[in-house]
Amino acid sequence: MKKKYLVLLLFAPALALAQTKPAADYIKYVNPLIGTAKMGHTYPGATVPFGMVQLSPDTDTIPYAVNGKYNPDVYKYCAGYQYSDKTIVGFSHTHFSGTGHSDLGDFLVMPTTGKLQLNPGTADKPASGYRSAFSHKNELAEPAYYKVKLDDHAITAEMTATTRVGMHQYTFPKSDSAHIILDLMHGLYNYDEKNVWTFVRVENDTLITGYRQTNGWARTRTVYFAMSFSKPFYQYGNKDYAEAQPYKGFWRKFDQTKNFPEFAGKKLRAYFDFKTTEGEKIKIKFALSPVSTAGALANMKAEIPGWDFEKVKQQSQALWNKELQKVAVKATRKDDLVNFYTALYHTFLGPTTFMDTDGSYRGLDQNNHKAEGFTNYTTFSLWDTYRALHPLFNIVQPKRNADMVQSMLAHYNQSAEHMLPVWSHYGNENWCMIGYHSVPVIADAVLKGNTGFDAEKALEACVATARTGYYDGLDYYMQLGYVPEDKNSSSVSKTLEYAYDDWCIAQMAKKLNKPAIYDEFMKRAQNYKNVYDAKSGFTRPRLSDGSWKKEFDPLDTHGQGFIEGNSWNYSLYVPHDPIALIGMMGGKERFATHLDSLFTMHLPDKYFAQTEDISRDGIIGNYVHGNEPSHHVAYLYNWADQPWKTQERVRMILKAMYKPTVDGLGGNDDCGQMSAWYIFSTLGFYPVAPGSTQYALGSPAVTEATLHLENGKTFTIGTRHQSDKNVYVQKMVLNGQPLNRNYLTHDDIMNGGTITFYMGAKPNKKQPAVMP
């Protein structure tokens, strides 16, 4: 059998499903295993679009630190699953998709047979614990469904999910010693003191409730649960692995380790025992809540009232088909369809719902709130996702995106710092990365007319955030016009990103007729010029006395004033003013030559050897696609009157960085940003500067795509003479008229219509290159 058909075999059940459904079945093209190896860091488990539950296998228990020092091996387990591992330790209910840091991994469940073991054991000696060997031959991953055979216990594990409830189905052999383990110690990026407290109540012989509080990336995070079994257990117990406390109170009266109806501690593992017949299925419904166990129970009753596993799976997969059909794509190769719909699947994994079915959620102030008139979301990896994910939502998920902005504004209202989110999850701000990139998300929505929220209040929140002087060098930025490297690290990156965010505030202010705010922030938006060194031709760090930092290497990331990028890449980060950037760098021809060298030069290994989130796989020349600061760069040729080079580079990046394989991503997916870049670029246009209503055109990589918009209209991207060799646009026709500019407007798309790209094997250097 030829290798190219392996992906299709993985989804044989989905293909069979398609034959019985009248509607298009897009999940047959989705491979949730793509990107799970190397730096992909996606999870292959069961979830629904934007779901609160991500029920997925975890393949090891790598600690965050060893002997008090960071353990670099933990980085591979940001999503809990590594394709190269040979054992599974269990199935936990919360995961991040493609992040370079981690948390979560809550409530790990593992079915076993034989001697009860409450320690997970080690990968080299799986029999020393409850983990089990598995084979990819006996593993199946689809949207909203995961299945694997646990070889050491002869158990088939299946799982599906709704928004707030994970459903397990375990097929056991005949056994008088069948166990289901609930590991409350387990977590991702785990360490000894991460668990603050866990609490469990055995309500009856089929229902368990409780909560887990952790101190990790989110420093005060509490998750409540309700766990229901389809069959009564006949005995149960637990073990506390924490050091003995000097004070035990009067709970010492009881033996809480066996058949006692409540237990609490920092490091608990519980077990529930059954006797099973051959092929007997034990099912579990595991509901989450950010507020209470009562909320978890209500979520369970609302979303999975019965025990029909197949029905839940089919309903959840129907939700995926509904979302995926928002973009109907045709392509000549099935690999392209697998790439496309897997990328679209990734973009719809988050941000994640964060509220009970009645709207209740835990706020940033650690009080309980109720979302009135909107869905409350969390998991905002904004340094990544403002670039393409949220702009994509403004086209295909505008209602959800407006709710996400509402969620950000609720965060702002609850924030002691009176700031919008930077990187937030589970009612916590973790302050990861730089900038204040809620701003471009909000500005992009306002400028594109997606205002299912109070735009005036949103502008106030943006302005207040941008004036918070004690935040990450902002005082210096406002006083000096740049962040000085001797006072605040990553100073050049911060200056450049603040300047762009400020431009976004100015555009909002202009739209809302606030001239004073517009003038203030347009002036601040020019601060990028203060870190550009005309002599070297690069942006570089300055010191607080105004001088340039002497030691400077434009290829190096470390100690040079940049984060997740070097000066070669970051010097091109002026998405809001490319014309001025081109002028500073010597004009269009010289600028295009600089761009050429970025893609064609060689970046020696020493410059990324110590950077855990970048490998050679994510680099083309010195262009680092595996990190986000360069995601707009290939489109800048449009402003240098060489659009054919944008077309050539984009098609090259698509082919090099995205493949339908388990290591198919050239870097972390970063909560959907890498995949959103793929979606836009495959369709033939890209939002270089969110907060603008223009999209720079590139080279579509599909034969046809139709966007089914929420306003009831459709926008179709058509091609003529499309092929792998015909990457150059010869001409474009929009709604029957020649398109004599190299960009689309948001209205062009949302008003519906058709753009047709006529493709060829040679550049059309006479193609109009008009840009805004």
C-alpha positions in Angstrom: 0.0 0.0 0.0 1.3 3.4 -0.9 2.3 5.8 1.9 0.2 8.7 0.7 -3.0 6.9 1.6 -2.2 6.5 5.3 -4.0 9.7 6.3 -7.2 8.5 4.5 -7.1 5.2 6.3 -7.0 7.0 9.6 -10.4 8.4 8.9 -12.2 5.4 7.5 -15.2 5.7 9.9 -15.6 9.3 8.9 -15.5 8.4 5.2 -18.2 5.8 5.9 -20.3 8.5 7.7 -20.0 10.7 4.7 -21.7 8.1 2.4 -24.8 8.3 4.6 -25.0 12.0 5.0 -26.5 14.3 2.4 -24.5 17.3 3.6 -20.8 17.6 2.9 -18.7 15.9 5.6 -15.6 18.0 6.2 -14.3 16.2 9.2 -13.1 13.4 6.9 -10.2 15.7 5.9 -9.2 16.7 9.4 -6.2 15.0 11.0 -6.0 16.0 14.7 -2.5 14.3 14.9 -1.0 16.9 12.6 1.5 19.0 14.5 1.7 16.8 17.6 5.4 16.0 17.0 8.4 18.2 17.5 7.2 21.8 18.0 3.6 21.3 16.9 2.2 20.8 20.4 -1.4 20.2 19.5 -3.5 17.6 21.3 -5.3 14.8 19.4 -8.3 14.3 21.8 -12.0 15.0 21.8 -13.4 18.5 21.9 -16.0 20.6 20.1 -15.5 24.0 18.5 -14.3 26.5 21.2 -15.1 23.9 23.8 -14.2 24.1 27.5 -13.3 20.4 27.6 -10.3 19.1 25.7 -10.3 15.4 26.6 -7.0 14.0 25.3 -4.3 11.4 26.1 -1.2 12.5 28.0 1.8 10.3 27.2 4.2 11.1 30.1 4.6 12.8 33.5 7.7 15.0 32.7 8.2 17.4 35.7 8.7 21.1 35.1 11.9 21.1 37.2 14.5 18.6 38.3 16.6 19.4 41.4 15.2 22.9 41.4 16.2 23.6 37.8 14.1 23.9 34.7 13.8 20.6 32.9 14.0 21.3 29.1 12.3 18.0 28.3 9.0 19.3 29.7 8.7 21.7 26.7 7.8 18.8 24.4 4.7 18.2 26.6 3.0 21.6 26.4 -0.1 19.8 25.0 0.5 16.6 27.0 0.9 14.3 24.0 4.0 13.3 22.1 3.6 11.1 19.0 7.0 9.4 19.5 6.1 8.1 23.0 5.1 4.5 23.4 2.9 4.8 26.6 -0.2 6.6 27.7 -0.5 7.6 31.3 -4.2 8.6 31.0 -6.7 11.0 29.7 -7.0 14.5 31.1 -9.7 17.1 30.4 -8.0 20.4 29.7 -5.2 21.2 27.3 -3.7 24.1 25.3 -3.3 23.8 21.5 0.2 24.7 20.3 1.5 26.9 23.0 5.2 27.4 24.0 4.4 27.3 27.7 1.7 25.3 29.5 -0.6 24.6 32.4 -3.9 22.6 32.7 -3.9 18.8 32.3 -6.7 18.6 34.9 -8.4 15.4 36.2 -6.5 12.6 34.6 -8.6 9.3 34.2 -7.0 6.0 33.6 -8.7 2.5 33.4 -6.6 -0.5 34.5 -6.9 -4.2 35.3 -5.0 -6.4 37.6 -3.1 -5.3 40.6 -4.0 -1.8 41.7 -1.2 0.7 41.1 -1.7 4.3 41.9 1.7 5.5 40.6 1.9 6.2 36.9 5.3 4.5 36.6 8.0 5.4 34.1 8.2 5.3 30.3 11.0 2.8 30.4 9.2 0.6 32.9 5.5 1.0 32.2 4.6 -2.1 34.3 5.9 -0.2 37.3 2.7 1.9 37.3 -0.8 2.3 35.9 0.4 3.6 32.5 0.0 1.4 29.4 1.8 0.8 26.2 -0.1 1.6 23.0 0.5 1.4 19.3 -0.5 4.0 16.6 -1.9 1.1 14.7 -4.6 0.9 17.3 -5.2 4.7 17.6 -7.8 6.7 15.8 -8.2 10.5 16.0 -11.1 12.5 14.6 -12.8 15.8 15.5 -14.7 15.1 18.7 -13.5 11.5 18.9 -10.4 9.6 20.1 -9.9 5.9 20.3 -6.9 3.8 21.4 -6.2 0.3 22.7 -4.4 0.2 26.0 -2.2 -2.9 25.4 -1.1 -3.6 29.0 -4.7 -3.7 30.3 -6.5 -5.1 27.2 -8.9 -2.1 27.4 -10.2 -0.1 24.4 -10.5 3.5 25.4 -12.9 5.9 23.5 -13.8 9.4 24.2 -16.0 12.2 22.9 -17.0 15.6 24.3 -19.5 18.4 24.4 -18.7 22.0 25.3 -18.4 21.4 29.0 -18.5 17.6 29.4 -16.1 14.8 28.4 -17.5 11.3 27.8 -15.4 8.2 28.2 -16.2 4.7 27.1 -13.9 1.9 28.2 -14.4 -1.6 26.9 -12.9 -4.0 29.5 -11.9 -7.7 29.4 -13.4 -10.1 32.0 -11.9 -9.1 35.3 -12.6 -9.2 39.0 -10.0 -6.4 39.5 -11.0 -3.6 37.1 -10.1 -0.1 38.3 -10.7 3.5 37.1 -8.1 5.8 38.5 -8.7 9.5 39.0 -5.3 11.2 39.4 -5.7 14.7 41.0 -2.0 15.2 41.2 -1.4 15.1 37.4 -0.9 18.2 35.5 1.1 19.8 32.6 4.2 21.7 33.5 3.8 20.0 36.9 5.9 20.5 40.0 5.7 19.5 43.7 3.8 22.6 44.9 1.6 23.2 41.9 -1.4 21.6 43.5 -2.7 24.0 46.2 -5.6 21.8 47.2 -8.0 19.1 45.9 -11.3 18.0 47.3 -13.5 15.0 46.5 -17.0 14.0 47.6 -18.4 10.5 46.9 -22.0 11.5 46.5 -23.1 7.9 45.8 -21.8 4.8 44.1 -22.0 6.4 40.6 -21.4 10.1 41.3 -18.2 12.0 42.4 -17.8 15.7 42.8 -14.9 18.0 43.8 -12.4 20.6 42.7 -8.8 21.2 42.0 -6.9 24.5 42.8 -3.5 25.0 41.3 -0.8 27.7 41.3 0.9 27.6 37.9 0.9 29.8 34.8 -2.4 30.9 36.2 -1.5 31.5 39.8 -5.0 31.1 41.3 -7.0 28.7 39.2 -9.9 26.5 40.6 -11.7 24.0 38.4 -14.8 22.1 39.7 -16.0 18.8 38.4 -18.7 16.2 38.5 -17.9 12.6 37.5 -20.7 10.1 36.8 -20.3 6.4 36.2 -22.6 4.3 34.1 -22.1 1.4 36.5 -21.9 1.4 40.3 -18.4 0.8 41.7 -18.3 -1.7 44.6 -15.4 -0.1 46.5 -13.2 2.9 46.3 -10.3 4.6 48.0 -7.5 7.1 47.7 -3.9 7.9 48.6 -2.4 11.2 49.6 1.2 11.5 48.4 1.9 14.8 50.2 4.2 15.0 53.1 2.4 14.5 56.4 1.1 17.7 58.0 1.8 18.3 61.7 -1.8 19.3 62.2 -4.5 16.9 61.1 -7.5 18.2 63.1 -10.1 15.7 64.2 -10.3 14.1 60.8 -7.8 11.7 62.3 -10.8 9.9 63.8 -11.4 8.3 60.4 -9.6 6.1 57.9 -10.2 8.3 54.9 -8.2 6.1 52.5 -10.9 3.5 51.8 -14.7 3.8 51.3 -14.9 7.1 53.1 -17.2 9.6 51.4 -15.0 12.7 51.3 -11.3 13.4 51.2 -9.0 16.3 50.6 -5.3 17.0 50.2 -2.6 18.4 48.0 -1.6 15.2 46.2 -4.4 12.8 45.9 -5.0 9.8 43.6 -8.3 8.0 43.9 -9.6 4.7 42.5 -12.9 3.1 41.9 -13.2 -0.7 41.6 -15.5 -2.8 39.4 -16.0 -6.4 38.3 -16.4 -6.7 34.5 -17.5 -9.3 32.0 -15.8 -9.8 28.7 -16.4 -6.8 26.4 -18.3 -4.8 29.1 -18.4 -1.1 28.5 -18.1 1.3 31.5 -18.9 4.9 30.6 -18.0 8.1 32.4 -19.4 11.6 32.0 -17.0 14.2 33.4 -18.3 17.7 33.5 -16.3 20.9 34.3 -17.3 24.2 35.8 -15.4 27.4 36.7 -17.8 28.1 39.5 -19.1 25.1 41.5 -19.8 21.4 41.6 -23.5 22.3 41.3 -22.6 24.1 38.1 -20.7 21.1 36.8 -23.7 18.9 37.5 -26.0 21.3 35.8 -23.7 21.3 32.8 -23.7 17.5 32.7 -27.5 17.3 32.8 -27.9 20.0 30.1 -25.3 18.6 27.7 -25.3 14.8 28.1 -28.5 13.8 30.0 -28.2 10.1 28.8 -25.6 7.4 28.2 -25.7 7.1 24.4 -22.0 7.5 23.5 -22.6 7.2 19.7 -25.3 9.9 19.8 -23.0 12.3 21.6 -20.2 11.6 19.2 -22.4 12.2 16.2 -23.9 15.4 17.6 -20.4 16.8 18.4 -19.1 15.8 15.0 -22.1 17.5 13.4 -21.0 20.7 15.3 -17.6 20.4 13.6 -19.1 19.9 10.2 -21.3 23.0 10.7 -18.3 25.1 11.6 -15.9 23.7 9.0 -18.4 24.2 6.1 -18.1 27.9 6.6 -15.3 27.6 4.1 -15.9 25.2 1.3 -12.7 24.4 -0.6 -11.9 22.6 -3.7 -8.3 21.4 -4.5 -6.7 19.1 -6.9 -4.8 17.1 -4.2 -6.4 15.5 -1.2 -3.3 16.4 0.8 -4.2 20.1 0.3 -7.7 19.4 1.7 -6.3 17.6 4.7 -3.9 20.6 5.3 -6.7 23.1 4.9 -9.4 21.5 7.0 -6.9 20.5 9.7 -5.8 24.2 9.8 -9.4 25.4 10.0 -10.0 22.8 12.8 -7.0 24.2 14.7 -8.3 27.8 14.4 -11.7 26.7 15.9 -10.2 25.1 19.0 -9.9 28.3 20.9 -10.3 30.7 22.5 -12.3 28.4 24.8 -15.7 28.8 26.4 -15.4 29.7 30.1 -18.8 29.7 31.7 -21.5 27.3 32.8 -24.7 26.8 30.8 -26.4 29.5 32.8 -23.6 32.0 32.0 -21.8 31.8 35.4 -18.0 32.1 35.4 -15.1 32.9 37.8 -13.8 36.4 37.1 -10.4 37.9 37.2 -11.3 39.3 40.6 -11.9 35.7 41.8 -15.6 36.5 42.3 -18.4 34.8 40.4 -20.0 36.7 37.6 -22.7 36.0 35.0 -22.2 36.7 31.3 -25.3 38.6 30.2 -26.0 38.5 26.5 -22.6 37.0 25.4 -20.5 33.9 25.7 -17.6 34.4 28.0 -14.3 33.1 26.5 -10.8 32.5 27.9 -7.4 31.3 26.6 -6.3 34.5 24.9 -2.8 34.0 23.5 -3.0 37.5 22.1 0.7 38.1 21.1 0.1 35.3 18.6 -3.5 35.5 17.7 -4.1 39.2 17.0 -2.2 38.8 13.7 -4.5 36.4 11.8 -6.7 34.3 14.0 -9.0 37.2 15.2 -9.1 38.8 11.8 -10.2 35.4 10.4 -12.9 35.4 13.0 -14.1 38.8 11.8 -14.9 37.1 8.5 -16.1 33.6 9.4 -16.9 33.9 13.1 -17.9 37.6 13.7 -20.5 36.9 16.4 -18.0 34.8 18.4 -15.3 37.4 17.9 -17.6 40.1 19.3 -18.2 37.9 22.3 -14.5 37.5 22.7 -14.1 41.2 22.8 -16.9 41.4 25.4 -14.9 38.8 27.4 -11.8 41.0 27.2 -13.8 44.0 28.4 -15.1 42.0 31.3 -11.5 41.1 32.1 -10.7 44.8 32.0 -13.6 45.7 34.3 -12.4 43.0 36.8 -8.7 43.8 36.5 -7.0 45.4 39.5 -4.5 46.9 37.1 -7.4 48.3 34.9 -5.8 46.6 31.9 -7.1 44.5 29.0 -5.8 40.9 28.8 -2.3 40.2 27.7 -2.3 36.4 27.9 -5.1 35.1 30.1 -6.8 31.9 30.9 -9.2 30.5 33.5 -9.9 33.8 35.3 -6.2 34.7 35.5 -3.8 37.0 33.8 -0.4 35.3 33.3 1.3 38.3 31.6 3.1 36.1 29.1 4.8 37.9 26.1 4.8 41.6 25.3 2.6 44.4 24.0 -1.1 45.0 24.7 -2.5 43.1 21.9 -6.1 43.0 22.9 -6.0 46.4 21.3 -5.6 45.3 17.7 -8.2 42.6 18.2 -10.7 45.2 19.4 -9.6 47.8 16.8 -9.9 45.3 14.0 -13.5 44.5 15.1 -14.4 48.2 15.4 -12.9 49.2 12.0 -14.7 46.3 10.3 -18.0 47.1 11.8 -18.2 44.0 14.0 -19.4 45.9 17.1 -21.6 43.6 19.1 -20.2 45.5 22.1 -19.9 49.1 23.3 -17.2 50.6 21.0 -16.8 53.8 23.1 -16.1 51.8 26.3 -13.8 49.5 24.3 -11.7 52.6 23.2 -11.6 53.8 26.8 -10.2 50.4 27.9 -7.6 50.5 25.1 -6.5 53.9 26.1 -6.3 53.1 29.8 -4.3 50.0 29.0 -1.8 52.0 26.8 -1.3 54.6 29.6 -0.4 52.1 32.3 3.1 53.3 32.9 4.3 50.6 35.3 3.5 47.9 32.7 6.6 46.5 31.0 8.6 49.7 30.1 5.6 51.9 29.2 6.7 54.8 31.4 10.0 54.9 29.5 8.2 54.5 26.2 5.9 57.4 26.9 8.8 59.6 28.2 11.6 58.7 25.7 9.7 57.5 22.7 11.3 54.1 23.0 11.9 51.4 25.6 15.6 51.5 26.8 17.4 48.2 26.9 19.3 49.0 30.1 16.0 49.5 31.9 13.8 46.9 30.3 14.7 43.8 28.3 13.3 43.0 24.8 13.2 46.7 24.4 13.2 46.9 20.6 10.4 44.4 20.2 8.3 46.2 22.8 8.9 49.6 21.2 7.9 48.3 17.7 4.8 46.4 19.1 3.6 49.3 21.2 3.9 51.6 18.2 1.7 49.3 16.2 -0.8 48.9 19.0 -0.9 52.7 19.4 -1.7 53.1 15.7 -4.6 50.7 16.2 -6.0 53.0 19.0 -5.6 56.0 16.7 -7.7 54.2 14.0 -10.4 53.4 16.5 -10.4 57.0 17.8 -10.7 58.3 14.2 -13.6 56.0 13.5 -15.3 57.1 16.8 -14.6 60.8 16.2 -12.1 61.3 19.1 -9.6 63.7 17.6 -7.5 64.3 20.7 -7.0 60.6 21.3 -6.3 60.2 17.5 -3.5 62.8 17.6 -2.0 61.4 20.8 -1.7 57.9 19.5 -0.8 58.7 16.0 2.2 60.5 17.4 3.1 57.5 19.6 2.6 55.2 16.5 5.8 56.9 15.0 8.0 55.7 17.9 9.2 52.8 15.8 11.5 55.3 14.1 13.3 55.9 17.4 14.9 52.4 17.3 15.9 52.4 13.7 19.6 52.9 13.1 20.1 54.3 9.6 23.8 53.5 9.7 23.3 49.8 10.2 20.0 49.6 8.4 18.4 47.7 11.3 16.3 48.4 14.4 18.5 47.9 17.4 18.5 48.6 21.2 19.1 52.0 22.6 20.0 52.9 26.1 18.4 55.3 28.5 21.0 58.0 27.7 20.0 57.9 24.0 23.0 56.0 22.8 22.9 52.7 20.8 23.8 49.5 22.7 27.3 48.8 21.4 27.3 45.0 21.2 24.9 44.3 18.3 24.4 41.3 16.1 21.3 41.5 13.8 21.2 37.7 13.5 21.1 37.0 17.2 18.0 36.8 19.4 19.5 36.7 22.8 20.5 39.9 24.6 19.8 42.0 21.5 16.6 43.7 22.5 14.3 41.2 20.8 12.0 38.4 21.8 11.3 35.4 19.6 13.0 37.0 16.7 16.2 38.7 15.6 16.7 42.2 14.1 16.7 40.9 10.5 13.1 39.8 11.0 11.9 42.4 13.5 13.3 45.4 11.5 10.4 44.6 9.1 7.8 44.9 11.9 6.1 48.1 11.0 2.8 46.6 9.7 0.9 49.9 10.0 3.4 52.0 7.9 5.2 49.9 5.3 5.6 52.9 3.0 7.5 54.9 5.6 9.5 51.7 6.5 10.5 51.3 2.8 11.6 54.9 2.7 13.8 54.6 5.8 15.4 51.4 4.4 16.5 53.1 1.1 13.5 52.8 -1.2 11.6 50.1 -3.0 14.5 48.4 -4.8 16.8 48.3 -1.9 13.9 47.1 0.4 13.0 44.3 -2.0 16.7 43.2 -2.1 16.7 43.2 1.7 13.6 41.0 1.7 15.2 38.7 -0.9 18.2 38.2 1.4 16.0 37.3 4.3 14.7 34.3 2.4 17.9 33.3 0.7 20.7 33.8 3.3 21.8 31.0 5.7 21.1 31.4 9.4 23.8 29.4 11.3 22.6 26.9 13.9 24.3 28.8 16.7 21.6 31.5 16.5 18.8 29.2 17.4 20.5 26.3 19.1 19.4 27.5 22.6 15.9 28.5 21.4 13.5 25.7 22.3 10.6 26.8 20.2 12.6 27.0 16.9 14.4 24.4 14.9 15.7 24.3 11.4 12.2 23.0 10.3 10.7 26.4 11.0 13.2 28.5 9.1 13.6 29.4 5.4 16.9 31.2 5.0 16.7 33.6 7.9 12.9 33.9 7.6 11.6 32.4 10.8 8.0 31.2 10.1 7.9 29.2 13.3 7.6 32.4 15.3 5.0 35.1 14.6 6.8 38.4 14.2 7.6 37.6 10.5 4.2 36.4 9.5 3.4 39.5 7.5 6.8 39.8 5.8 6.2 37.9 2.6 3.4 40.3 1.8 5.6 43.4 2.0 6.8 42.9 -1.6 3.4 44.3 -2.6 4.4 47.7 -1.3 7.8 47.5 -3.1 6.1 47.1 -6.5 7.1 43.4 -6.7 3.9 41.5 -5.9 5.1 38.5 -7.9 7.6 37.9 -5.2 4.9 37.9 -2.6 3.1 35.2 -4.7 6.3 33.1 -5.0 7.3 33.3 -1.4 3.8 32.6 0.0 3.4 29.5 -2.1 6.9 28.4 -1.0 6.1 28.9 2.7 2.8 27.0 2.4 4.5 24.0 0.9 7.5 24.0 3.3 5.8 24.8 6.6 2.5 22.8 6.4 2.3 19.1 5.7 -0.3 16.4 6.3 2.0 14.5 8.7 2.4 14.2 12.4 5.3 16.7 12.4 3.6 18.8 9.7 3.9 22.2 11.4 7.1 24.3 11.2 6.5 25.6 14.7 4.0 25.9 17.5 0.5 26.4 16.3 0.2 29.0 19.1 -3.6 28.7 19.7 -4.4 28.8 16.0 -2.2 31.6 14.7 0.0 29.4 12.5 -3.1 27.7 11.1 -4.9 31.0 10.5 -1.9 32.2 8.5 -2.3 29.1 6.4 -6.0 29.6 5.9 -5.6 33.2 4.8 -2.6 32.6 2.6 -4.2 29.5 0.9 -7.2 31.7 0.1 -5.0 34.3 -1.5 -5.1 37.3 0.9 -3.7 38.3 4.3 -4.3 41.0 7.0 -0.9 42.6 7.2 -2.1 45.2 9.7 -5.2 44.2 11.7 -7.0 47.5 12.5 -6.9 48.2 8.8 -9.8 47.2 6.5 -7.5 46.1 3.7 -6.0 42.6 3.0 -2.9 42.3 0.9 -3.2 39.8 -2.0 -1.0 36.9 -2.5 -1.3 33.7 -4.5 -4.3 31.3 -3.7 -3.3 27.7 -3.4 -6.7 26.1 -3.9 -8.7 25.8 -7.1 -11.8 27.3 -5.5 -13.1 28.4 -2.1 -16.4 29.7 -1.0 -16.9 31.6 2.3 -20.3 31.2 3.7 -20.8 34.4 5.7 -23.0 34.9 8.8 -24.8 37.7 7.0 -26.2 35.1 4.5 -23.9 36.1 1.7 -21.1 34.2 0.0 -17.7 35.3 -1.2 -16.0 33.0 -3.7 -12.3 32.8 -4.6 -11.9 31.2 -8.0 -8.8 30.4 -10.0 -8.0 29.6 -13.6 -5.0 27.5 -14.7 -4.1 26.7 -11.0 -1.2 24.3 -10.4 1.9 23.9 -8.3 3.9 25.6 -11.0 1.5 28.3 -11.8 2.0 30.4 -8.6 2.1 33.8 -10.3 -1.0 35.9 -10.7 -1.5 37.1 -14.3 -4.6 39.1 -13.6 -7.5 39.4 -11.2 -11.2 40.0 -11.7 -13.5 41.1 -8.9 -17.3 40.7 -9.6 -16.7 40.7 -13.4 -14.4 43.8 -13.4 -10.6 43.9 -13.6 -9.1 44.5 -10.2 -6.3 47.1 -10.6 -5.1 47.1 -7.0 -3.3 44.5 -5.0 -5.6 44.4 -2.0 -9.1 43.5 -1.0 -11.2 45.5 1.4 -13.3 44.0 4.1 -16.4 45.2 2.4 -15.4 43.4 -0.8 -15.6 40.2 1.1 -18.6 40.8 3.4 -20.8 42.2 0.6 -20.4 38.9 -1.2 -19.2 38.3 -4.7 -16.4 36.5 -6.6 -12.7 37.2 -7.2 -11.0 35.2 -9.8 -7.2 34.8 -10.0 -5.7 33.9 -13.4 -2.5 32.0 -12.7 0.6 31.4 -14.7 4.1 29.9 -14.5 6.0 33.2 -15.0 5.7 36.5 -13.1 3.5 39.2 -14.6 5.7 42.2 -13.8 3.1 44.5 -15.4 0.5 43.5 -12.9 -0.9 46.6 -11.1 0.7 46.8 -7.7 -1.4 49.6 -6.1 -1.5 49.4 -2.3 -3.3 51.6 0.2 
